[in-house]
Amino acid sequence: MQLWSSILAAALAMHLNPVDLLGLGDVRDGATLPNGWSVQAVRGERAPASMVANRDGIPVMQISGMGRAAWFVNKLENAIKPTPGALEWSWRVPVAPSGLDLRDMKRDDSALRVFVVFAPTSFLDRTPRTLFYSLGGAEPDNFERPSFQSRDLYVIRTGAAADAKDWVSVSMKPFEDYQRIWSGKPRNIVAVGLMQDTDQTGMNAVAEIRKLTWSSVQ
């Protein structure tokens, strides 16, 4: 018994308390954004609507739009250093757009993307390296590619169903992905965010997220 207790305690100690990056706990229903978040429409587009809502006693952030595109950003007060850990979230798509395909520039839309922004590699960098973990459409599970705009922006289809109406939990390892994709030592994570873009297809999308955390592992 003592041996099993020691093994369990060691296993639990490996996973430190997760850091809440979404911050819905103290936000009233109907608020447009959690505290510390901002929204920036993609150039030439209108931003989708955002709202904090209650779903069965659990706060969620809902993003909805048709033919719109924007970034919803949380610039971190304390950067996440390149240590072993995982970015974890739970999302669903009450209204899924159709005709999407991350392989096609004209259909490169997503009901929701969770993105991670890394610190610039130098003061000359105008586009910091960013990973977009995306819901997609017709492309295969776990499809990935550089963005059509820049090789410093990289899109990864998470494998979750693009039209998942039930909650789907996702766990990704951004620092490992950084090293694999850009073949270099990962930089600090300085911001996380959400993106919805339906500007290419003009389709209607409603997506929700109820958890976004960073969990370090010793």
PyMOL commands that set and color helices and strands:
alter all, ss='L'
color gray80, all
select helices_A, chain A and resi 2-14+105-107+174-182
alter helices_A, ss='H'
color red, helices_A
select strands_A, chain A and resi 19-20+37-41+49-55+58-66+69-80+85-95+110-118+130-134+144-146+153-157+168-172+189-197+204-216
alter strands_A, ss='S'
color yellow, strands_A
deselect
rebuild
show_as cartoon
